[in-house]
Amino acid sequence: MSSNAVSPKETPPGRLAGRWVPWLVIGLWLALAVVMVPLSGKLSSVTTDRAVDTLPAGAESTKVAVLEDSLPGGEDNTFVFVYHRAGALTDADRATVQRHYNTLAKRYPPKTAAAGEDDDDSPTRLSTDRQAMVFTLDVSTTHGAPEALVGPLRDAAKDRPAGLQLEVTGPAAIDGDLDAVFDGIDLQVFLTTVIVVTVLLILTYRSPVLWFIPLVAVGAAALTSMATVYLLVKGFGIVVNDQNSALLTILVFGVGTDYALLLIARYRESLHHHENVRVAMVHALRGAAPAIVASAATVVAGLLCLLVADLNSTSGLGPIGAAGILCALVAMLTLFPALLVVLGRRIFWPAIPRFNAAVEAKPGLWGRLGTAISRRRWVATLGSLGILGVLAIGLSGNTGALREQDQFLSAPESVTGFTVLRQHFPELGGQPMTIYTRPAYQDQILDVVKRTPGVAQAAPGETSGGWTDISVFPADAPDTAAEYDTIKRVRTAVHAVNGAEAIVGGPSAENLDTEVTTSRDEKLVIPLVLAVVLIVLGLLLRAIVAPLILMATVIVSFAAAFGGSVFVFDTILGFKGVDYSVPLLAFLFLVALGVDYNIFLTSRAREETVRLGTREGMLKALSATGGVITSAGLVLAATFAVLATLPLVMLIEVGFLVAFGVLLDALLVRSVLVPALTLLIGRRMWWPSRLSRPVELPDDRRPLVDDQEPALQR
């Protein structure tokens, strides 16, 4: 009989083991579901991707967007209609273009004449090669959002002669096509994630029923988190965009399933030693809960560091993600254990853990790996660092910022339209800037802008509410370094006009301000995340050396994951850059979530070190946690890989990078590098805690010397 076995007649320890407690917990969750489930469905109603909501409040382009919203008629959506024919346009073609403009202008009356008109005030413009015509249409936001307008506008221009091609492009058309990608993304991500997690749980447990219980608990956590985020938005005005909403689902399912795997492993182990399932669960929670809570605290602390970010969409992800992690934590430490206890041992069928069953003495895969690492510590350390270093070389690849037009996996009409526009109208190939100034300075500002290098054309607009606007067309392609330089020169020029109030915005200016703000946020958030996570690890392990070593391995792992991913993006997938938001998001997730697995491993190692010493403690921890942590890593990587199924390059990059990084961390860093470093450093790993000093142990628990084989249990 196991020395840890409990007599069947033993009174369960503590009131938590009472028979009524699991049923009470389940009842409370059912009552909570009555309130939260209806609220979870309202989250989509408060998500927003408007520039004025997601841009940094102090950015110049934000001020332009706010001003446009406040002026009579609201902000305009600018669409550009580009007609072209392989040969010269016919008279019928030109008449059709004019007819289309007249029809659309009557339906959506412009506030001003179209930008880029000829001197004869014609609303349409013919290219110098006579193969294309173009007109712009400014549609007030009172008629609807870009995604609601772009389809009807394209349909309205379908009646045209054979061979006359049309692309509807412009800033609003790109926004509309981008929003179409996100249409229904929450449901798609939710269902895909559920399917992926279900398949992995079935493969992990090879049980026809056990997989369903973690899924129920994680699903409850996901719905509760959605409702919680909805309440946060309504109460505190937090910005939630479609991207953050999708990440919320991924986070909750990923970490929630990880917690379930860790708890089930401890519970199964405890069932061998305790006949009463409630007693077994109490012991399992005592063993697993501290690591799970520490893991959640680390991720939450890292996410809340985003609150210092200036970009609204980035800072909003902090409380959104933290709410999701906390909901997952509460569900997996209350509802999930209650369901397991109520269903009893039979939930593990057909591999039901029996009370007092003999535990296999053979080392198993992870025991054999630990033995191999123990014998060749330097080889394991240098080999792991070598692999990570080779992967990090990929950082020398194309890490340039991804243009907005290159975000689509398959280029929509709005993107191909810009290419056609630049081919036939080079002077109109950039996205227009919008300048707002006081009417008294309009002529002076207009003259300064026209003389600014990189400006192809500038035209005055209308005056209202004490402001006048000027439309400026850069000569360079949208979202390029050359266009951004032009925007900077224009801002410098108009700000130099004495006494003039002038602000420069527009789609490309918004992208520039977002990129600049994200770069500034990275320099602030990344060191803060490292400091906060280091403090959490220090408090958990009550040591200084171990947290520093773990943080160093996580940073090296991130560099390798990023480098390897850049190589895939550039060489294999052919992406034209890395979205500016990807490095910060990937760093946050990989550091916070990567530390999770080190917490699971080192917390168990610390627990075993008290009994067995540093060397035996780490080997026992690796043997005991190797399988469950690897399974958790596979599940978390698979949930983030769901993002790679979406037709948007930015989400593919985030999904692939985080999934690859999690696998790298779970299979190499946590499984080989961390154990090897711990064995090399020895008890000094735990300095200055008492574990760093020799501990006198009974003879039967005295650690083996280095030349002895470790006695491992599976």
Secondary structure, DSSP 8 states (H G I E B T S, - for coil): --TT-B-TTS--SSGGGSTHHHHHHHHHHHHHHHHHHHHHTTGGGG----HHHHS-TTSHHHHHHHHHHHSTT--EEEEEEEEE-SS---HHHHHHHHHHHHHHHHHS--SS--TT--TT--SSEE-TTSSEEEEEEEEEGGG--HHHHHHHHHHHT----TT-EEEEESHHHHHHHHHHHHTTHHHHHHHHHHHHHHHHHHHHH--TTTTHHHHHHHHHHHHHHHHHHHHHHHHH-----HHHHHHHHHHHHHHHHHHHHHHHHHHHHHHTTBSSHHHHHHHHHHHHHHHHHHHHHHHHHHHHGGGG-SSHHHHHHHHHHHHHHHHHHHHHHTHHHHHHHHH-GGGGTTS---TT-----S-HHHHHHHHHHHHTHHHHHHHHHHHHHHHHGGGGS---B--GGG-BSS--HHHHHHHHHHHH-GGG-S--EEEEE-GGGHHHHHHHHHTSTTEEEEEEEEEETTEEEEEEEESS-TTSHHHHHHHHHHHHHHHTSTT--EEEESHHHHHHHHHHHHHHHHHHHHHHHHHHHHHHHHHHHT-SHHHHHHHHHHHHHHHHHHHHHHHIIIIIS--SSB-TTHHHHHHHHHHHHHHHHHHHHHHHHHHHHHHH-HHHHHHHHHHHHHHHHHHHHHHHHHHHHGGGGSSBHHHHHHHHHHHHHHHHIIIIIIIIIHHHHHHHHGGGGGTTSGGGS-----GGG----TTS------
